[in-house]
Amino acid sequence: MKLTFESNLGYQQDAIRAVVDLFEGQSLCDSDYQYNLNEDGVLDLIAGVGNRLVLDESQILANLQKIQERNDIPVSEKLSEMHFSIEMETGTGKTYVYLRTIYELNRKYGFRKFVIVVPSVPIREGVLKNLQITYDHFQTLYDNIPIRYYVYDRNKISQLRGFATGNNIEVLVINIDSFAKDENVINKPNDKLNGQEPIRFIRSVNPIVIVDEPQNMESEKRIAAIANLKPLCTLRYSATHRNKYNLIYSLNPVKAYDLGLVKQIEVDSVLEENSMNGASVSLDAITVSKTRVTAKVTIDVNGKDGVKRKSVTVRPGDDLYKLSNGRELYRNGYIVEEIDAANECITFTNNLTLSQGERRDDLNDAIMKFQIRRTIEEHLRKEQKLNKLGIKVLSLFFIDRVANYRSYDEQGNAIKGKFAIWFEEIYNELVAAMPAYQGMTGIPIEKIHNGYFSQDKKGHLKDTSGETQADDDTYNLIMKDKETLLDMASPLRFIFSHTALREGWDNPNVFQICTLNETKSDIKKRQEIGRGLRLAVDQNGVRCYERNVNRLTVIANESYNDFAKALQNELKEDCGVDFGNRIKPKRDRVSVKYRKGFEADPRFLEIWERIKAKTMYRVHYDTEALIEQAAKEVKYMPEITAPTIRSIKTKLVLHDKGVGLEYTGNKQAAIASEYTIPNVLGYIQNRTELTRSTIMQIMVRSGRLDDMAINPQLFIDTVVDKIKRVLQNLMIDGIEYHKIGGSEYEMCLFEEQELEIYVNDYTFRVSNPDKTIYEEFVPLDSDVEWQFAKDCETNDDQIKFYFKLPSWFKIPTPIGSYNPDWAVVFEDDKRIYFVAETKDTGTPKVDLDKLHPSEKQKILCGKAHFKRFENLEYRIVSKVSEL
């Protein structure tokens, strides 16, 4: 299976544009230079090609401020050197964005040298994988432009010579630890390079440095190491920036969630209730002082109102029987024998040892068994629904001890741990009870689940910290299996792992994450759910955007409130945002069921027969009108300014608080340079698809041709933007739809596209199912929709039948698909069939000009589409009475 990539995702285009526009005013011909790299007094070693920036800091700052205003980001008063931050939530295509940004910077400005700095081997391998799988996609988009990419290898140091001398796009991926220390090979004179330090080949080309996960590279040494690369600029990409230097784009978790760019999150909490029948004890914390060591443990305590779970402080010799006010369950052996602060554990006289965060009671195993059961049940239900859509379902179990999944006997033979045994027992039981899964029993059960763990020299699985070479090997293995795991032909669907999957690895088809931890997990919630946030893909590698499909279920051994609170605190800490009520308890999820027999209801069939045909569109526009309007837009576009150089003079002042700076003056001057005018007509033609004759007429009529000599690149980019806006409006105005013979929406889609929702304030509960297709719930998105549904139900005189058009009922438009709101059968003195779009613009009648431009344009396309349907009215209304 091969993953496919979409080239026109708006939020990704915005992130790319934010970086590209930083260099607005830089011309294509000024962006590279040739140089000789030599050692003093020695013949030239190398003729290299590097990046060159001709813009001064004042123009970069002006560009930065314009970008920040456009993206609703606080405007920087000054540059934080040449560092620029891009914030993108996990799962939204951060790596794709910065790889495509490389191509765009080359196409528009001619920059050729790029270094991608990563903090760890797992992330490095992930970047390399992305370079491989996106190569064909980018080659198609960018006319097969030559590009070379490679991972830095200290044993192949001569690669750096090729990086410096290459005249194509050169991309070097390097781990920060490979060049952050003086003793690194790259920083020491090398005989193979005539005594040169290899890093000089990188420094000499002034690369654009892309830092992946910069929050892991904020130490003084690592900051200095990146600066030592002599970057033209540093682009910093992360979901969790520690320092947001010159932030230019922000897609935080809340925005990503609201835009439907990541899966919805739900929590299935597995907790015991009224479980005071065993001797429960957990070790919460150990405190060490100069004179003593104490521990906090949680136990069940007899009280006036019954048994309560409480935290108590204990020292060696303390008896839990006494501390629990005489609970018999603690009578024998629950005397504290040792508190071991070094190993973070406590031992009792009955030989029970607890690690910090660990809890021991009779229900531990039962809780984890039930978590496994809930995970398998959820998995099988989703398989029944999603397999027929070509989407494979994966489940991920986080565990803290490898021995719980696999261990070894005295002869070194592998034996199943308790998790593997429980899994197979429960899976076989559930599959046997589900007729639809009888065919799965032919697959050996050991192939349905597997573990990804680090191994020792004998090949035995072992516990590790997540930071070892063995963990890197494990990561490489699962990265290679990433696409295989998505293939229906692969039987593996349940994955067991732990620390090796903390960062860098995710899979779009992970739909369940189960946290099986005997001790309290120290993995952050964001790390856990990050493994499954990416939107699902089908067997063709095509991403699915249906919210009903993209739902990540976390099966946790803690309450929903605790999970949500912990995640919310992490988001506040990491991103400065609050998820609010966007995390859903699984219990609030309900199925939207259709009323039995609705498909035979004459009122439904009457309107369905009128709207079910599919259409295609053609666009007509008057070229003369385009020329006239575009010329007017270009004529009144902002002033084109020349690149400038500014000198800023400051005075160093020494005082008791340290060294300060005093501003004494500045000077600005235009860059004295001869511009090579680019192929203006060809450039604009490639981006607008208009003829050169049309473009030339627009340019001449605008009267702005002289501005091209001031700043050619800025001028033609601004012209392209103005022409595109005019062209899009004219296309919508001149659109015509035609029915596609024999092509229609099949009624079977109502049953095939099973819908599940979370009950909220907008969910409409049906009282009279005879008037609609729904049995109980109508999924809605706003107050105006809720009121419309309510009025349809209560208006018995005129509204005979109504239903919300399903999400798969889409009309094609030049700016994306359009999904109308309602189908209504209306009858007063005659019967009328309506398709209604409900909007609230705060005006007596819906004012389309108050809508977002894309919303208005899609509605106009909807009008053009429904003109082709007889005996049908299309209306934009805010309430039923307007029909």
HUVENCOR-V831427 format. One record per backbone hydrogen bond with DSSP energy under -1.0 kcal/mol. CO is the residue of the C=O (numbers start at 1). NH is the residue of the N-H. If there is no record, write none. Layout:
CO:NH  CO:NH
This chain:
9:13  10:14  11:15  12:16  13:17  14:18  15:19  16:20  17:21  19:22  20:23  21:24  23:26  31:52  33:50  35:48  37:45  37:46  39:42  46:37  48:35  50:33  56:60  57:61  58:62  59:63  60:64  61:65  62:66  63:67  64:68  65:69  66:70  67:71  68:73  69:72  79:81  80:83  82:234  84:236  85:248  86:238  87:251  89:92  93:97  94:98  95:99  96:100  97:101  98:102  99:103  100:104  101:105  102:106  103:107  104:108  105:109  105:111  106:110  112:170  113:208  114:172  115:210  116:174  117:212  118:176  120:124  121:125  122:126  123:127  124:128  125:129  126:130  127:131  128:132  129:133  130:134  134:138  135:139  136:140  137:141  138:142  139:144  142:145  146:169  148:171  150:173  153:156  156:159  157:160  158:161  158:162  159:163  160:164  161:165  162:166  164:49  169:148  170:114  171:150  172:116  173:152  174:118  175:178  176:179  181:184  184:187  185:188  186:199  190:193  190:195  191:194  193:196  196:190  197:200  198:201  199:203  200:204  202:205  203:206  205:51  207:232  208:115  209:235  210:117  211:237  213:216  214:217  219:223  220:224  221:225  222:226  223:227  224:228  226:229  227:230  233:209  234:84  235:211  236:86  237:213  238:88  243:245  245:85  249:87  251:89  252:256  253:257  254:258  255:259  256:261  257:260  264:552  265:584  266:554  267:586  268:556  278:280  281:360  282:298  283:357  285:296  287:294  292:289  294:287  295:314  296:284  296:285  297:312  298:282  299:310  301:308  303:306  306:303  308:301  310:299  312:297  314:295  315:318  318:336  319:323  320:324  321:326  322:325  324:302  327:330  328:331  333:350  334:320  335:349  336:317  338:347  340:345  344:356  345:340  346:354  347:337  347:338  348:351  352:348  354:346  355:358  358:283  360:281  361:364  363:367  364:368  365:369  366:370  367:371  368:372  369:373  370:374  371:375  372:376  373:377  374:378  375:379  376:380  377:381  378:382  379:383  380:384  381:385  382:386  383:387  386:389  386:391  387:390  394:511  394:512  395:495  396:514  397:497  398:516  401:404  402:405  402:406  404:419  405:417  407:415  409:412  413:409  415:407  417:421  418:422  419:423  420:424  421:425  422:426  423:427  424:428  425:429  426:430  427:431  428:432  429:433  431:434  434:437  435:438  437:440  438:441  440:443  444:447  445:448  448:493  448:494  450:496  454:462  456:459  460:456  468:472  469:473  470:474  471:475  472:476  473:477  474:478  475:479  476:480  477:481  479:482  481:485  484:487  487:490  493:395  494:450  495:397  496:452  497:399  498:501  499:502  507:510  509:394  511:553  512:396  513:555  514:398  518:359  524:528  525:529  526:530  528:531  529:532  531:507  533:263  536:544  538:541  541:4  542:538  546:550  549:551  550:264  552:266  553:513  554:268  555:515  556:270  559:563  560:564  561:565  562:566  563:567  564:568  565:569  566:570  567:571  568:572  569:573  570:574  571:575  571:577  579:582  584:267  585:588  586:589  588:759  590:757  593:775  595:598  597:600  598:601  601:605  602:606  603:607  604:608  605:609  607:611  608:612  612:745  614:740  616:738  618:736  622:626  623:627  624:628  625:629  626:630  627:631  628:632  629:633  630:634  631:635  632:636  634:637  643:671  645:669  647:667  649:664  649:665  651:662  653:660  655:658  658:655  660:653  662:651  665:649  667:647  669:645  671:673  678:680  679:683  680:684  681:685  682:686  684:688  685:689  691:695  692:696  693:697  694:698  695:699  696:700  697:701  698:702  704:707  705:708  706:709  707:711  711:715  712:716  713:717  714:718  715:719  716:720  717:721  718:722  719:723  720:724  721:725  722:726  723:727  724:728  725:729  726:730  727:731  728:732  729:733  730:734  732:735  734:620  736:618  738:616  740:743  743:614  746:749  747:750  748:752  749:753  752:754  755:592  757:590  760:763  764:778  768:771  769:772  771:802  773:595  776:766  778:764  782:786  783:787  784:788  785:789  786:790  787:791  788:792  789:793  790:794  791:795  794:796  795:799  798:827  801:825  803:823  806:809  808:810  811:818  813:816  818:811  821:805  822:836  823:803  824:834  825:800  825:801  826:832  830:828  832:826  833:873  834:824  835:875  836:822  837:877  847:850  848:851  852:856  853:857  854:858  855:859  856:860  857:861  858:862  859:863  860:864  861:865  862:866  863:867  865:868  866:869  873:835  875:837  877:839  879:882  880:883
